[in-house]
Amino acid sequence: IAPTGKYLSFGVALNSPFSRGTIHVDPANPTGDPIIDPRVFEQQYDPASLVELVKFVRKLAKTAPL
């Protein structure tokens, strides 16, 4: 990457996912690490909305400057 170039970065995030994970105390070891199940993308809306976000960012990146 040339140091004189102009670059732009985008980040996308699903701030309010419909999928809900769980955190529980391990009954076999209550003082140990919790049991975490993030249940990522359990609801169909979550991955579909991320796909749409990426499509939008790609379109935005191709837009000519004002």
All heavy atoms as TSV, in Angstrom:
chain	resi	resn	atom	element	x	y	z
A	1	ILE	N	N	0.848	-1.177	0.000
A	1	ILE	CA	C	0.000	0.000	0.000
A	1	ILE	C	C	0.893	1.239	0.000
A	1	ILE	O	O	1.735	1.386	0.889
A	1	ILE	CB	C	-0.937	0.010	1.218
A	1	ILE	CG1	C	-1.847	-1.216	1.181
A	1	ILE	CG2	C	-1.732	1.286	1.272
A	1	ILE	CD1	C	-2.741	-1.349	2.390
A	2	ALA	N	N	0.653	2.090	-0.965
A	2	ALA	CA	C	1.435	3.321	-1.061
A	2	ALA	C	C	1.010	4.297	0.032
A	2	ALA	O	O	-0.176	4.464	0.282
A	2	ALA	CB	C	1.238	3.949	-2.433
A	3	PRO	N	N	1.958	4.939	0.705
A	3	PRO	CA	C	1.606	5.854	1.802
A	3	PRO	C	C	0.865	7.107	1.335
A	3	PRO	O	O	0.277	7.811	2.123
A	3	PRO	CB	C	2.954	6.209	2.426
A	3	PRO	CG	C	3.966	5.900	1.393
A	3	PRO	CD	C	3.392	4.817	0.535
A	4	THR	N	N	0.895	7.415	0.040
A	4	THR	CA	C	0.227	8.619	-0.451
A	4	THR	C	C	-1.202	8.344	-0.919
A	4	THR	O	O	-1.905	9.264	-1.303
A	4	THR	CB	C	1.029	9.225	-1.617
A	4	THR	OG1	O	1.143	8.243	-2.653
A	4	THR	CG2	C	2.399	9.677	-1.156
A	5	GLY	N	N	-1.637	7.109	-0.910
A	5	GLY	CA	C	-2.973	6.767	-1.372
A	5	GLY	C	C	-4.056	7.192	-0.394
A	5	GLY	O	O	-3.796	7.485	0.766
A	6	LYS	N	N	-5.270	7.258	-0.884
A	6	LYS	CA	C	-6.418	7.567	-0.042
A	6	LYS	C	C	-7.209	6.278	0.147
A	6	LYS	O	O	-7.484	5.564	-0.822
A	6	LYS	CB	C	-7.285	8.637	-0.688
A	6	LYS	CG	C	-6.590	9.967	-0.792
A	6	LYS	CD	C	-7.493	11.007	-1.407
A	6	LYS	CE	C	-6.760	12.337	-1.497
A	6	LYS	NZ	N	-7.604	13.376	-2.083
A	7	TYR	N	N	-7.583	6.002	1.364
A	7	TYR	CA	C	-8.242	4.748	1.675
A	7	TYR	C	C	-9.476	4.996	2.525
A	7	TYR	O	O	-9.571	6.005	3.225
A	7	TYR	CB	C	-7.284	3.805	2.409
A	7	TYR	CG	C	-6.032	3.549	1.616
A	7	TYR	CD1	C	-4.886	4.287	1.842
A	7	TYR	CD2	C	-6.030	2.589	0.615
A	7	TYR	CE1	C	-3.749	4.073	1.099
A	7	TYR	CE2	C	-4.886	2.369	-0.139
A	7	TYR	CZ	C	-3.751	3.112	0.105
A	7	TYR	OH	O	-2.629	2.902	-0.646
A	8	LEU	N	N	-10.386	4.071	2.454
A	8	LEU	CA	C	-11.625	4.167	3.201
A	8	LEU	C	C	-11.954	2.784	3.748
A	8	LEU	O	O	-11.844	1.790	3.036
A	8	LEU	CB	C	-12.751	4.648	2.278
A	8	LEU	CG	C	-14.129	4.790	2.863
A	8	LEU	CD1	C	-14.135	5.857	3.953
A	8	LEU	CD2	C	-15.114	5.158	1.772
A	9	SER	N	N	-12.339	2.735	4.991
A	9	SER	CA	C	-12.713	1.461	5.608
A	9	SER	C	C	-14.145	1.547	6.114
A	9	SER	O	O	-14.577	2.586	6.610
A	9	SER	CB	C	-11.802	1.134	6.791
A	9	SER	OG	O	-10.483	0.958	6.362
A	10	PHE	N	N	-14.853	0.461	5.976
A	10	PHE	CA	C	-16.209	0.354	6.492
A	10	PHE	C	C	-16.273	-0.822	7.452
A	10	PHE	O	O	-15.614	-1.832	7.245
A	10	PHE	CB	C	-17.227	0.093	5.368
A	10	PHE	CG	C	-17.448	1.251	4.452
A	10	PHE	CD1	C	-16.849	1.299	3.214
A	10	PHE	CD2	C	-18.271	2.295	4.831
A	10	PHE	CE1	C	-17.058	2.365	2.363
A	10	PHE	CE2	C	-18.489	3.371	3.993
A	10	PHE	CZ	C	-17.883	3.399	2.746
A	11	GLY	N	N	-17.078	-0.680	8.448
A	11	GLY	CA	C	-17.355	-1.788	9.360
A	11	GLY	C	C	-18.863	-1.921	9.512
A	11	GLY	O	O	-19.570	-0.914	9.575
A	12	VAL	N	N	-19.343	-3.126	9.498
A	12	VAL	CA	C	-20.777	-3.337	9.695
A	12	VAL	C	C	-20.977	-4.176	10.947
A	12	VAL	O	O	-20.156	-5.027	11.285
A	12	VAL	CB	C	-21.451	-4.015	8.484
A	12	VAL	CG1	C	-21.366	-3.133	7.261
A	12	VAL	CG2	C	-20.852	-5.368	8.198
A	13	ALA	N	N	-22.062	-3.894	11.632
A	13	ALA	CA	C	-22.385	-4.639	12.844
A	13	ALA	C	C	-23.893	-4.679	13.018
A	13	ALA	O	O	-24.589	-3.719	12.674
A	13	ALA	CB	C	-21.748	-3.989	14.063
A	14	LEU	N	N	-24.363	-5.763	13.515
A	14	LEU	CA	C	-25.782	-5.900	13.831
A	14	LEU	C	C	-25.942	-5.515	15.295
A	14	LEU	O	O	-25.638	-6.292	16.197
A	14	LEU	CB	C	-26.239	-7.339	13.577
A	14	LEU	CG	C	-27.720	-7.611	13.663
A	14	LEU	CD1	C	-28.495	-6.736	12.686
A	14	LEU	CD2	C	-27.999	-9.071	13.355
A	15	ASN	N	N	-26.381	-4.272	15.527
A	15	ASN	CA	C	-26.425	-3.737	16.886
A	15	ASN	C	C	-27.524	-4.323	17.759
A	15	ASN	O	O	-27.384	-4.383	18.974
A	15	ASN	CB	C	-26.573	-2.216	16.848
A	15	ASN	CG	C	-25.354	-1.544	16.264
A	15	ASN	OD1	O	-24.246	-2.043	16.394
A	15	ASN	ND2	N	-25.548	-0.436	15.602
A	16	SER	N	N	-28.618	-4.715	17.155
A	16	SER	CA	C	-29.737	-5.265	17.923
A	16	SER	C	C	-30.203	-6.584	17.306
A	16	SER	O	O	-31.256	-6.645	16.664
A	16	SER	CB	C	-30.902	-4.276	17.955
A	16	SER	OG	O	-30.519	-3.085	18.570
A	17	PRO	N	N	-29.414	-7.649	17.473
A	17	PRO	CA	C	-29.797	-8.924	16.867
A	17	PRO	C	C	-31.053	-9.498	17.513
A	17	PRO	O	O	-31.345	-9.240	18.683
A	17	PRO	CB	C	-28.591	-9.820	17.124
A	17	PRO	CG	C	-27.952	-9.241	18.335
A	17	PRO	CD	C	-28.193	-7.764	18.257
A	18	PHE	N	N	-31.787	-10.256	16.726
A	18	PHE	CA	C	-32.962	-10.946	17.259
A	18	PHE	C	C	-32.553	-12.245	17.970
A	18	PHE	O	O	-33.265	-12.715	18.843
A	18	PHE	CB	C	-33.956	-11.249	16.141
A	18	PHE	CG	C	-34.772	-10.050	15.755
A	18	PHE	CD1	C	-34.284	-9.119	14.864
A	18	PHE	CD2	C	-36.022	-9.842	16.308
A	18	PHE	CE1	C	-35.019	-8.005	14.511
A	18	PHE	CE2	C	-36.780	-8.728	15.972
A	18	PHE	CZ	C	-36.273	-7.804	15.064
A	19	SER	N	N	-31.434	-12.813	17.582
A	19	SER	CA	C	-30.941	-14.020	18.243
A	19	SER	C	C	-30.527	-13.683	19.666
A	19	SER	O	O	-29.931	-12.632	19.919
A	19	SER	CB	C	-29.743	-14.595	17.485
A	19	SER	OG	O	-30.107	-14.946	16.176
A	20	ARG	N	N	-30.823	-14.561	20.582
A	20	ARG	CA	C	-30.474	-14.351	21.985
A	20	ARG	C	C	-29.716	-15.569	22.504
A	20	ARG	O	O	-30.180	-16.700	22.387
A	20	ARG	CB	C	-31.719	-14.141	22.845
A	20	ARG	CG	C	-32.468	-12.873	22.516
A	20	ARG	CD	C	-31.653	-11.664	22.989
A	20	ARG	NE	N	-32.352	-10.421	22.742
A	20	ARG	CZ	C	-31.934	-9.503	21.892
A	20	ARG	NH1	N	-30.845	-9.683	21.216
A	20	ARG	NH2	N	-32.616	-8.395	21.730
A	21	GLY	N	N	-28.579	-15.318	23.078
A	21	GLY	CA	C	-27.783	-16.384	23.653
A	21	GLY	C	C	-28.091	-16.567	25.131
A	21	GLY	O	O	-28.996	-15.929	25.681
A	22	THR	N	N	-27.338	-17.450	25.752
A	22	THR	CA	C	-27.528	-17.713	27.177
A	22	THR	C	C	-26.175	-17.791	27.883
A	22	THR	O	O	-25.163	-18.132	27.280
A	22	THR	CB	C	-28.281	-19.037	27.423
A	22	THR	OG1	O	-27.516	-20.116	26.882
A	22	THR	CG2	C	-29.663	-19.022	26.790
A	23	ILE	N	N	-26.197	-17.476	29.165
A	23	ILE	CA	C	-25.038	-17.640	30.040
A	23	ILE	C	C	-25.551	-18.303	31.309
A	23	ILE	O	O	-26.494	-17.807	31.936
A	23	ILE	CB	C	-24.380	-16.289	30.385
A	23	ILE	CG1	C	-23.923	-15.574	29.120
A	23	ILE	CG2	C	-23.206	-16.498	31.333
A	23	ILE	CD1	C	-23.367	-14.195	29.360
A	24	HIS	N	N	-24.940	-19.426	31.669
A	24	HIS	CA	C	-25.361	-20.166	32.856
A	24	HIS	C	C	-24.163	-20.556	33.700
A	24	HIS	O	O	-23.060	-20.739	33.187
A	24	HIS	CB	C	-26.119	-21.446	32.469
A	24	HIS	CG	C	-27.404	-21.188	31.757
A	24	HIS	ND1	N	-28.534	-20.742	32.387
A	24	HIS	CD2	C	-27.727	-21.295	30.445
A	24	HIS	CE1	C	-29.502	-20.601	31.510
A	24	HIS	NE2	N	-29.038	-20.923	30.311
A	25	VAL	N	N	-24.396	-20.691	34.971
A	25	VAL	CA	C	-23.380	-21.211	35.879
A	25	VAL	C	C	-23.268	-22.707	35.628
A	25	VAL	O	O	-24.271	-23.408	35.460
A	25	VAL	CB	C	-23.778	-20.937	37.346
A	25	VAL	CG1	C	-22.814	-21.618	38.297
A	25	VAL	CG2	C	-23.840	-19.447	37.608
A	26	ASP	N	N	-22.043	-23.199	35.574
A	26	ASP	CA	C	-21.814	-24.632	35.401
A	26	ASP	C	C	-22.164	-25.337	36.706
A	26	ASP	O	O	-21.496	-25.128	37.718
A	26	ASP	CB	C	-20.351	-24.870	35.039
A	26	ASP	CG	C	-20.037	-26.321	34.732
A	26	ASP	OD1	O	-20.929	-27.179	34.887
A	26	ASP	OD2	O	-18.887	-26.586	34.328
A	27	PRO	N	N	-23.219	-26.172	36.724
A	27	PRO	CA	C	-23.601	-26.824	37.977
A	27	PRO	C	C	-22.525	-27.780	38.519
A	27	PRO	O	O	-22.429	-27.987	39.720
A	27	PRO	CB	C	-24.882	-27.586	37.632
A	27	PRO	CG	C	-24.965	-27.617	36.158
A	27	PRO	CD	C	-24.098	-26.520	35.625
A	28	ALA	N	N	-21.695	-28.310	37.633
A	28	ALA	CA	C	-20.633	-29.213	38.078
A	28	ALA	C	C	-19.464	-28.447	38.686
A	28	ALA	O	O	-18.692	-29.008	39.466
A	28	ALA	CB	C	-20.147	-30.060	36.901
A	29	ASN	N	N	-19.329	-27.164	38.340
A	29	ASN	CA	C	-18.226	-26.359	38.846
A	29	ASN	C	C	-18.701	-24.907	38.974
A	29	ASN	O	O	-18.381	-24.063	38.131
A	29	ASN	CB	C	-17.025	-26.464	37.903
A	29	ASN	CG	C	-15.821	-25.730	38.422
A	29	ASN	OD1	O	-15.811	-25.247	39.558
A	29	ASN	ND2	N	-14.793	-25.616	37.598
A	30	PRO	N	N	-19.448	-24.575	40.019
A	30	PRO	CA	C	-20.012	-23.229	40.164
A	30	PRO	C	C	-18.984	-22.099	40.221
A	30	PRO	O	O	-19.294	-20.967	39.898
A	30	PRO	CB	C	-20.795	-23.295	41.472
A	30	PRO	CG	C	-21.004	-24.737	41.745
A	30	PRO	CD	C	-19.871	-25.461	41.095
A	31	THR	N	N	-17.761	-22.401	40.642
A	31	THR	CA	C	-16.737	-21.360	40.713
A	31	THR	C	C	-15.924	-21.259	39.421
A	31	THR	O	O	-15.065	-20.395	39.297
A	31	THR	CB	C	-15.790	-21.610	41.901
A	31	THR	OG1	O	-15.148	-22.869	41.719
A	31	THR	CG2	C	-16.540	-21.576	43.224
A	32	GLY	N	N	-16.204	-22.129	38.487
A	32	GLY	CA	C	-15.470	-22.137	37.217
A	32	GLY	C	C	-16.070	-21.181	36.205
A	32	GLY	O	O	-16.913	-20.336	36.518
A	33	ASP	N	N	-15.635	-21.318	34.991
A	33	ASP	CA	C	-16.128	-20.476	33.908
A	33	ASP	C	C	-17.604	-20.763	33.637
A	33	ASP	O	O	-18.061	-21.902	33.769
A	33	ASP	CB	C	-15.330	-20.731	32.628
A	33	ASP	CG	C	-13.873	-20.286	32.751
A	33	ASP	OD1	O	-13.608	-19.398	33.585
A	33	ASP	OD2	O	-13.038	-20.828	32.014
A	34	PRO	N	N	-18.355	-19.736	33.239
A	34	PRO	CA	C	-19.765	-19.952	32.923
A	34	PRO	C	C	-19.916	-20.719	31.604
A	34	PRO	O	O	-19.008	-20.740	30.776
A	34	PRO	CB	C	-20.323	-18.532	32.792
A	34	PRO	CG	C	-19.149	-17.700	32.426
A	34	PRO	CD	C	-17.971	-18.339	33.101
A	35	ILE	N	N	-21.072	-21.305	31.422
A	35	ILE	CA	C	-21.402	-21.975	30.162
A	35	ILE	C	C	-22.068	-20.929	29.276
A	35	ILE	O	O	-23.134	-20.411	29.606
A	35	ILE	CB	C	-22.341	-23.177	30.400
A	35	ILE	CG1	C	-21.663	-24.192	31.312
A	35	ILE	CG2	C	-22.756	-23.802	29.083
A	35	ILE	CD1	C	-22.588	-25.289	31.793
A	36	ILE	N	N	-21.433	-20.616	28.162
A	36	ILE	CA	C	-21.915	-19.562	27.270
A	36	ILE	C	C	-22.323	-20.176	25.930
A	36	ILE	O	O	-21.542	-20.881	25.305
A	36	ILE	CB	C	-20.844	-18.486	27.037
A	36	ILE	CG1	C	-20.427	-17.870	28.369
A	36	ILE	CG2	C	-21.343	-17.426	26.064
A	36	ILE	CD1	C	-19.244	-16.933	28.277
A	37	ASP	N	N	-23.561	-19.918	25.525
A	37	ASP	CA	C	-24.050	-20.344	24.218
A	37	ASP	C	C	-24.539	-19.086	23.505
A	37	ASP	O	O	-25.635	-18.597	23.765
A	37	ASP	CB	C	-25.187	-21.348	24.372
A	37	ASP	CG	C	-25.730	-21.832	23.042
A	37	ASP	OD1	O	-25.194	-21.433	21.983
A	37	ASP	OD2	O	-26.695	-22.607	23.043
A	38	PRO	N	N	-23.735	-18.515	22.584
A	38	PRO	CA	C	-24.118	-17.249	21.965
A	38	PRO	C	C	-25.303	-17.349	21.001
A	38	PRO	O	O	-25.957	-16.357	20.725
A	38	PRO	CB	C	-22.855	-16.811	21.225
A	38	PRO	CG	C	-22.084	-18.058	21.009
A	38	PRO	CD	C	-22.440	-18.981	22.146
A	39	ARG	N	N	-25.570	-18.536	20.500
A	39	ARG	CA	C	-26.680	-18.759	19.547
A	39	ARG	C	C	-26.650	-17.740	18.408
A	39	ARG	O	O	-27.664	-17.151	18.048
A	39	ARG	CB	C	-28.018	-18.724	20.267
A	39	ARG	CG	C	-28.199	-19.853	21.253
A	39	ARG	CD	C	-29.582	-19.843	21.837
A	39	ARG	NE	N	-29.694	-20.880	22.856
A	39	ARG	CZ	C	-30.683	-20.962	23.705
A	39	ARG	NH1	N	-31.666	-20.081	23.672
A	39	ARG	NH2	N	-30.716	-21.918	24.587
A	40	VAL	N	N	-25.482	-17.557	17.853
A	40	VAL	CA	C	-25.301	-16.609	16.766
A	40	VAL	C	C	-26.108	-17.047	15.550
A	40	VAL	O	O	-26.095	-18.213	15.170
A	40	VAL	CB	C	-23.804	-16.500	16.403
A	40	VAL	CG1	C	-23.592	-15.566	15.231
A	40	VAL	CG2	C	-23.004	-16.036	17.607
A	41	PHE	N	N	-26.818	-16.114	14.964
A	41	PHE	CA	C	-27.621	-16.334	13.754
A	41	PHE	C	C	-28.712	-17.374	13.941
A	41	PHE	O	O	-29.104	-18.052	12.997
A	41	PHE	CB	C	-26.745	-16.697	12.558
A	41	PHE	CG	C	-25.757	-15.628	12.185
A	41	PHE	CD1	C	-24.481	-15.967	11.766
A	41	PHE	CD2	C	-26.090	-14.293	12.252
A	41	PHE	CE1	C	-23.564	-14.985	11.411
A	41	PHE	CE2	C	-25.189	-13.306	11.901
A	41	PHE	CZ	C	-23.927	-13.656	11.473
A	42	GLU	N	N	-29.231	-17.499	15.138
A	42	GLU	CA	C	-30.320	-18.440	15.379
A	42	GLU	C	C	-31.609	-17.969	14.690
A	42	GLU	O	O	-32.390	-18.774	14.214
A	42	GLU	CB	C	-30.559	-18.594	16.881
A	42	GLU	CG	C	-31.579	-19.653	17.212
A	42	GLU	CD	C	-31.698	-19.853	18.707
A	42	GLU	OE1	O	-32.122	-18.911	19.390
A	42	GLU	OE2	O	-31.367	-20.946	19.174
A	43	GLN	N	N	-31.813	-16.670	14.652
A	43	GLN	CA	C	-32.972	-16.098	13.971
A	43	GLN	C	C	-32.588	-15.760	12.528
A	43	GLN	O	O	-31.530	-15.211	12.274
A	43	GLN	CB	C	-33.449	-14.831	14.689
A	43	GLN	CG	C	-33.879	-15.066	16.119
A	43	GLN	CD	C	-35.139	-15.908	16.187
A	43	GLN	OE1	O	-36.057	-15.743	15.395
A	43	GLN	NE2	N	-35.180	-16.835	17.131
A	44	GLN	N	N	-33.458	-16.071	11.585
A	44	GLN	CA	C	-33.158	-15.875	10.163
A	44	GLN	C	C	-32.924	-14.413	9.806
A	44	GLN	O	O	-32.207	-14.102	8.852
A	44	GLN	CB	C	-34.288	-16.428	9.302
A	44	GLN	CG	C	-34.399	-17.926	9.344
A	44	GLN	CD	C	-35.552	-18.438	8.492
A	44	GLN	OE1	O	-36.334	-17.672	7.962
A	44	GLN	NE2	N	-35.636	-19.743	8.376
A	45	TYR	N	N	-33.510	-13.496	10.551
A	45	TYR	CA	C	-33.363	-12.077	10.250
A	45	TYR	C	C	-31.915	-11.605	10.395
A	45	TYR	O	O	-31.462	-10.752	9.629
A	45	TYR	CB	C	-34.265	-11.256	11.182
A	45	TYR	CG	C	-34.068	-9.769	11.038
A	45	TYR	CD1	C	-34.671	-9.075	9.998
A	45	TYR	CD2	C	-33.253	-9.065	11.917
A	45	TYR	CE1	C	-34.482	-7.720	9.844
A	45	TYR	CE2	C	-33.054	-7.709	11.773
A	45	TYR	CZ	C	-33.675	-7.039	10.730
A	45	TYR	OH	O	-33.479	-5.696	10.583
A	46	ASP	N	N	-31.188	-12.145	11.342
A	46	ASP	CA	C	-29.833	-11.669	11.638
A	46	ASP	C	C	-28.868	-11.842	10.465
A	46	ASP	O	O	-28.259	-10.862	10.024
A	46	ASP	CB	C	-29.293	-12.322	12.893
A	46	ASP	CG	C	-30.059	-11.920	14.144
A	46	ASP	OD1	O	-30.821	-10.929	14.093
A	46	ASP	OD2	O	-29.910	-12.601	15.169
A	47	PRO	N	N	-28.684	-13.044	9.920
A	47	PRO	CA	C	-27.748	-13.149	8.791
A	47	PRO	C	C	-28.271	-12.435	7.550
A	47	PRO	O	O	-27.492	-11.848	6.794
A	47	PRO	CB	C	-27.599	-14.655	8.555
A	47	PRO	CG	C	-28.766	-15.279	9.220
A	47	PRO	CD	C	-29.174	-14.362	10.333
A	48	ALA	N	N	-29.582	-12.433	7.358
A	48	ALA	CA	C	-30.147	-11.746	6.189
A	48	ALA	C	C	-29.885	-10.242	6.269
A	48	ALA	O	O	-29.555	-9.611	5.262
A	48	ALA	CB	C	-31.643	-12.025	6.094
A	49	SER	N	N	-30.002	-9.665	7.453
A	49	SER	CA	C	-29.760	-8.228	7.587
A	49	SER	C	C	-28.279	-7.900	7.417
A	49	SER	O	O	-27.933	-6.863	6.848
A	49	SER	CB	C	-30.286	-7.701	8.916
A	49	SER	OG	O	-29.631	-8.319	9.989
A	50	LEU	N	N	-27.401	-8.783	7.867
A	50	LEU	CA	C	-25.970	-8.545	7.660
A	50	LEU	C	C	-25.616	-8.600	6.175
A	50	LEU	O	O	-24.795	-7.807	5.697
A	50	LEU	CB	C	-25.137	-9.557	8.444
A	50	LEU	CG	C	-24.946	-9.233	9.913
A	50	LEU	CD1	C	-24.203	-10.357	10.617
A	50	LEU	CD2	C	-24.208	-7.932	10.104
A	51	VAL	N	N	-26.222	-9.496	5.447
A	51	VAL	CA	C	-25.990	-9.577	4.001
A	51	VAL	C	C	-26.420	-8.267	3.341
A	51	VAL	O	O	-25.708	-7.711	2.500
A	51	VAL	CB	C	-26.737	-10.783	3.380
A	51	VAL	CG1	C	-26.764	-10.689	1.861
A	51	VAL	CG2	C	-26.095	-12.087	3.821
A	52	GLU	N	N	-27.573	-7.752	3.740
A	52	GLU	CA	C	-28.051	-6.487	3.179
A	52	GLU	C	C	-27.132	-5.325	3.560
A	52	GLU	O	O	-26.904	-4.418	2.756
A	52	GLU	CB	C	-29.490	-6.205	3.616
A	52	GLU	CG	C	-30.500	-7.181	3.037
A	52	GLU	CD	C	-30.470	-7.248	1.521
A	52	GLU	OE1	O	-30.407	-6.182	0.864
A	52	GLU	OE2	O	-30.508	-8.366	0.978
A	53	LEU	N	N	-26.602	-5.343	4.763
A	53	LEU	CA	C	-25.647	-4.309	5.182
A	53	LEU	C	C	-24.391	-4.333	4.314
A	53	LEU	O	O	-23.897	-3.287	3.883
A	53	LEU	CB	C	-25.263	-4.500	6.649
A	53	LEU	CG	C	-26.240	-3.987	7.683
A	53	LEU	CD1	C	-25.856	-4.500	9.073
A	53	LEU	CD2	C	-26.274	-2.479	7.679
A	54	VAL	N	N	-23.879	-5.508	4.041
A	54	VAL	CA	C	-22.683	-5.635	3.206
A	54	VAL	C	C	-22.985	-5.155	1.783
A	54	VAL	O	O	-22.177	-4.451	1.169
A	54	VAL	CB	C	-22.145	-7.080	3.218
A	54	VAL	CG1	C	-21.055	-7.264	2.175
A	54	VAL	CG2	C	-21.624	-7.437	4.600
A	55	LYS	N	N	-24.152	-5.514	1.266
A	55	LYS	CA	C	-24.534	-5.039	-0.071
A	55	LYS	C	C	-24.581	-3.510	-0.109
A	55	LYS	O	O	-24.109	-2.889	-1.060
A	55	LYS	CB	C	-25.902	-5.604	-0.466
A	55	LYS	CG	C	-25.899	-7.062	-0.817
A	55	LYS	CD	C	-27.321	-7.494	-1.172
A	55	LYS	CE	C	-27.434	-8.967	-1.434
A	55	LYS	NZ	N	-28.837	-9.355	-1.730
A	56	PHE	N	N	-25.162	-2.913	0.932
A	56	PHE	CA	C	-25.247	-1.455	0.998
A	56	PHE	C	C	-23.862	-0.822	1.061
A	56	PHE	O	O	-23.584	0.164	0.372
A	56	PHE	CB	C	-26.084	-1.025	2.213
A	56	PHE	CG	C	-26.086	0.461	2.422
A	56	PHE	CD1	C	-26.845	1.285	1.607
A	56	PHE	CD2	C	-25.306	1.030	3.417
A	56	PHE	CE1	C	-26.831	2.659	1.789
A	56	PHE	CE2	C	-25.288	2.406	3.601
A	56	PHE	CZ	C	-26.055	3.224	2.783
A	57	VAL	N	N	-22.974	-1.371	1.868
A	57	VAL	CA	C	-21.628	-0.813	2.012
A	57	VAL	C	C	-20.866	-0.932	0.694
A	57	VAL	O	O	-20.146	-0.012	0.298
A	57	VAL	CB	C	-20.875	-1.497	3.172
A	57	VAL	CG1	C	-19.393	-1.178	3.139
A	57	VAL	CG2	C	-21.471	-1.074	4.498
A	58	ARG	N	N	-21.027	-2.041	-0.003
A	58	ARG	CA	C	-20.372	-2.187	-1.307
A	58	ARG	C	C	-20.878	-1.134	-2.288
A	58	ARG	O	O	-20.107	-0.544	-3.043
A	58	ARG	CB	C	-20.606	-3.592	-1.869
A	58	ARG	CG	C	-19.791	-4.650	-1.179
A	58	ARG	CD	C	-20.056	-6.003	-1.769
A	58	ARG	NE	N	-19.201	-7.012	-1.158
A	58	ARG	CZ	C	-19.306	-8.300	-1.400
A	58	ARG	NH1	N	-20.235	-8.754	-2.226
A	58	ARG	NH2	N	-18.492	-9.153	-0.815
A	59	LYS	N	N	-22.190	-0.914	-2.284
A	59	LYS	CA	C	-22.766	0.117	-3.156
A	59	LYS	C	C	-22.270	1.495	-2.750
A	59	LYS	O	O	-21.918	2.321	-3.599
A	59	LYS	CB	C	-24.291	0.056	-3.060
A	59	LYS	CG	C	-25.004	1.000	-3.967
A	59	LYS	CD	C	-26.515	0.834	-3.850
A	59	LYS	CE	C	-27.247	1.836	-4.719
A	59	LYS	NZ	N	-28.714	1.694	-4.620
A	60	LEU	N	N	-22.209	1.759	-1.459
A	60	LEU	CA	C	-21.721	3.032	-0.951
A	60	LEU	C	C	-20.269	3.271	-1.349
A	60	LEU	O	O	-19.873	4.375	-1.737
A	60	LEU	CB	C	-21.883	3.083	0.570
A	60	LEU	CG	C	-21.538	4.370	1.280
A	60	LEU	CD1	C	-22.468	5.493	0.824
A	60	LEU	CD2	C	-21.643	4.181	2.784
A	61	ALA	N	N	-19.467	2.235	-1.274
A	61	ALA	CA	C	-18.044	2.363	-1.601
A	61	ALA	C	C	-17.830	2.682	-3.083
A	61	ALA	O	O	-16.843	3.310	-3.448
A	61	ALA	CB	C	-17.294	1.079	-1.231
A	62	LYS	N	N	-18.755	2.270	-3.929
A	62	LYS	CA	C	-18.645	2.536	-5.366
A	62	LYS	C	C	-19.189	3.914	-5.749
A	62	LYS	O	O	-19.060	4.328	-6.893
A	62	LYS	CB	C	-19.388	1.463	-6.153
A	62	LYS	CG	C	-18.739	0.091	-6.063
A	62	LYS	CD	C	-19.541	-0.938	-6.835
A	62	LYS	CE	C	-18.926	-2.314	-6.689
A	62	LYS	NZ	N	-19.713	-3.336	-7.400
A	63	THR	N	N	-19.799	4.598	-4.798
A	63	THR	CA	C	-20.389	5.912	-5.072
A	63	THR	C	C	-19.297	6.949	-5.284
A	63	THR	O	O	-18.312	7.001	-4.543
A	63	THR	CB	C	-21.283	6.342	-3.895
A	63	THR	OG1	O	-22.275	5.342	-3.677
A	63	THR	CG2	C	-21.965	7.668	-4.189
A	64	ALA	N	N	-19.488	7.787	-6.291
A	64	ALA	CA	C	-18.524	8.847	-6.564
A	64	ALA	C	C	-18.563	9.899	-5.454
A	64	ALA	O	O	-19.623	10.138	-4.874
A	64	ALA	CB	C	-18.843	9.494	-7.906
A	65	PRO	N	N	-17.445	10.524	-5.153
A	65	PRO	CA	C	-17.437	11.567	-4.118
A	65	PRO	C	C	-18.259	12.768	-4.575
A	65	PRO	O	O	-18.439	13.010	-5.762
A	65	PRO	CB	C	-15.964	11.930	-3.967
A	65	PRO	CG	C	-15.280	11.391	-5.155
A	65	PRO	CD	C	-16.118	10.293	-5.705
A	66	LEU	N	N	-18.721	13.544	-3.611
A	66	LEU	CA	C	-19.509	14.740	-3.927
A	66	LEU	C	C	-18.630	15.877	-4.383
A	66	LEU	O	O	-17.534	16.033	-4.073
A	66	LEU	CB	C	-20.324	15.177	-2.690
A	66	LEU	CG	C	-21.337	14.160	-2.205
A	66	LEU	CD1	C	-21.979	14.659	-0.926
A	66	LEU	CD2	C	-22.401	13.917	-3.254
